[in-house]
Amino acid sequence: MRLKTIGVLITTLLAAFTMLYWFTDGMRRESIAAEHDAELSAYGEVIFSNDETEPAAAGCARCHGPDGEGGEIPNDPDGRRAPSLHTASLGEKLKVNPNYVHLVVSYGGVVVSGNVNSPMPAWSSEVGGPLNVQQIDAVVGLVEGWATEAAENAPEEVEDTVEAGEGVFNSAGCAGCHGPDLTGSTAGPNISTIGAGVITNFGGDFVTPSDTDQMIADYEEDPRMFLENWIRDSSTNYNGGEPTGMPPHSEDQLNESQLRALITFLLSHTGE
């Protein structure tokens, strides 16, 4: 009888332990995952840095800035800027394509822009780059964290001023292609006179839209309406659905107030 009682107690204790383990398993897993993410992010910061004393540093900060806020690309003949990686638009792109950042980091800017002259190189060792799978994952995790945080903290409204519009121009990555002074680069045409009239001949290797007559008519009727149509979806609105090289910007990427301020900024550039 005594052995039976001991057996019942042991069985009860094992059952209680199993239930406790089961109830706390989720929290334990979350804690381990959080610790892993923190370690991955810390490693990503090392790789992202431009610290010459750190063997693992890949030098991403050389172009994108030490905190990923963007900056001028050193020695670039076109004066291009690397975009900020703390933008709501990048966070929204991740919602559409969760592999977006991984693709860009691994295979270069040509993947998303179609521009073979993109200054963003391919970093994956799979295509001849210097970073292995673990290093790519670490950098991607860091950048995705920045972008997700930016999307969650995106401002509800932006003032309709030239200054606020310039902020949108930079944060949305427009300066990365068109240059900080709108004079263009190999990634985007010169639009420094967009406030004086519609630009239909972009020159160089840039696509000339098929419906330039409609572009001219829309600009003459209402420059703001034209720029909204162009920025939202130039392909559908002015090139028969074919790519123009200008990516579309949905309301998830640029809300109405941001777009309004951006257009105010663009129209302030008349070339005078």
N, C-alpha and C positions, 0 to 999 in steps of 0.2 A: 504494500500500500504506500509505503514511504517512497519507494522508487517511482511509483506511478505519479505521486504528487510532484516529485522533482522533475519528472518528464513533462508534466503539464506546465510547470513554471518555466522550464527552459523553452518549451514551445511558445508560450505566451511572450517571453522576452524576445525570442527570435522574430515573432510576428510584429511586436512593437518596434523592434529595430528596423525591420523591413519597411514598415509603414513610415517611420520617421525618415529613413533614407530616401524613400520614394517621394515624400512630400518636400524634402529639401534638395532633391536632385536638380530641379530646375534652377534654383538659386545658385547652386554650386556650379552648374554649367554656365550660367550667365556670368558668374564671377570669373571663371576660367577664360571665357570668351573675351570679357572686358580686359583682362590682364594681357591676353594675347594681342588684342587690338592696340593696347597702349604700347606694347613692345614693338609691334610692327610699325606704328606711327613714329616712334622714337628712331627706329632704324631708317625709316623713310626720310626723316629730317636729316640724318647723317648723309644719306645718298644724295638728297636734294641740294645739300649745301655746296658751297664753293671753297671749302676749307682745304687748303693745299697740304695741311699736315695730316689730313684724314685720308688714308688709302681708299676707303670705300666711297668717298665723295665723287659724284658724277658731274657736279657743276651746273645743275639746273638753275641754281640761284644766280648764276652769271648773267642770265638773260631775264629770268622771271622775278629777280629780286630775292633778297634773303628770306623774306616772309611770303613769297609767292604773290606779291601785289602787282607784279608787272614791272617792266622797265625797258630801256633802250637796249637793243641787241648790239653788243660791242663790235665795232669795225664793220658794221653792215653798210654797204655802199648806198642802200636806199633809205637808210635811217629808220628802219622798221622797229616796232616795239613788240616785245613779247607780252601777251595778254595777262591780265590779272587772273589768278586761279581762285579768287574769292568772289565769284560772281554768281548771282541767282540764275543767270542764263545757263551757266555750266551745270548747275544743279538740276535745272529743268531738262537739259539734254540727257542727263543720267536717268531721269524718270522714263524718257522715251527709249533710250538704249543704255541699259546698265553697264555695257562693255565700252562705252564711248571713250572714257579716259584711258582704259587699258589699250584700246586700239591705237589711240594717238601716241601714247608713250612707247608702245611696242614697235609700231610701224611708221611713225612720223606723221607730220602734218598733211602730207599728200593724201592720206586716207580720208580725211574729212573735207579738205579744200579742193582736192583734185589738182592742186598746183605742184608740179614736180620740183619747182624752185622754192618750195616752202622752207623757211629757215629752221623748222622743227625737224630734227633728224630722227631716224629710227634707232631706238635704244636696245631693242631685244637682241640677244645673242643668236636667236633663231634666224635673223636676217643680217647678221654681221655686226650688230651693235655690241656695246661693252657690258651690258647688264644681263645677269642670269634671271631665271624665273623668280627666285625669292626676292631679288633686288627690285625687279619690275613690280611685283606685288606690293612691296613696301612703299615705293613711290606712289603707285596708284592709290593705295589706301590713304596715304597722306593727302593727296590732292582731292580725292573723293570726299574726305572728311571736311576739307575747307569748303568745297562747293555745296555740299549738303547743308552745312551750317549757314552759308550765305543765302541759300534758297529759303531756309526756315526763318531767317531774320530779314528778308527782303522788305524794303520800305513799302508801305501801302500807297503813299502818294508822293510825287515829286513836284516841286514848284516849277511853273512854266517860265523859266528864266534861261538866259544864255549860259550862265554859270552852272546851273543844275543840268542843263543839256550836255555841257562838256563833260560833266561827271558821268552821265549815262554813256556818252560816246566812248569814254575810256573803260568804264566797268563792263560794258557789253562786248568789248573786244574789237570795236570798230577801228580804233587806232592801230591795232595790230596789222591790218591790211592797208588802210588808207593813210596811215601815218598820223602822228600827233598834230601836224599842221594841215592835214587833209590833202597834201600834195602827192599822195600815192606811193606805191612801192611795186615790186614784182608780184605782190599778192592782191593788190587792189588799185584801181585807177585813181587819178587825180580828180578830186571833187571840190577843190578849193574855191571854185566859182559857182557852186550849186545854188547860191542865193541870188545869182544874177540871171540864171536861165538854165533850162534843162540840158544835160550833157548826154549826147547820143553816140558820139564817137569817142570811145574810151582809149583807142590807140593800142599799140603793142599787140599782145596775144589775147587781149580781153575780148569777150564775146560782145558783138554788136547786136542788141535785141532786134527781133524781127519786126516788131510793131513800133518803130520809132515815131511814126506819124501820130499814133495814139499817145505816146509819151509827151510829145510836143503839145498836143491839144489839151491834155490833162494838166500839164504844167501851166499853160497859158490861162486855163480856166480857174485853177486853184493849185498853187504850188504845194500847199500843205496836203491836199488830197493826193496829188501825184506822189509825193514822198512817202505818204502812208502806204499807198498801193505798192510802191517799189520796195520799201523796207519789209512790209508784211510778207509779200510773195511776188518778187519780180518775175520769176519764171512763169507763173500762171497768168499774171496780169499783162505782161509785155513781151513774152517770148514763146507763146504757144505751148507752154508747159515744159519747154526744154530748159536745162540749167543755164543760168547766166553767170555763175560764179559768185553771185551774191546770195548767201544763205537766207532762207525765210526766217522771220521772227514772229512767232505766235504771241498771243497775249500772255501765255505762260512764261515767255522769255522776256517780253517787254510789255508791261501793262500800259494802259491808255495814257496815264500821266507821264510815264517815262518816255513813251513815244512822242508825246506832245512836246516835252522839253527838248528831246533830241532834235526834232524838226526845227524848233526855234533856234537851236544852236547852229544847225546846218544852214538855215536861211540867213544867218548873220554873216555868212562867208560869201561876199560878192566879188572878191578879188581887188577891191579898192583899198 
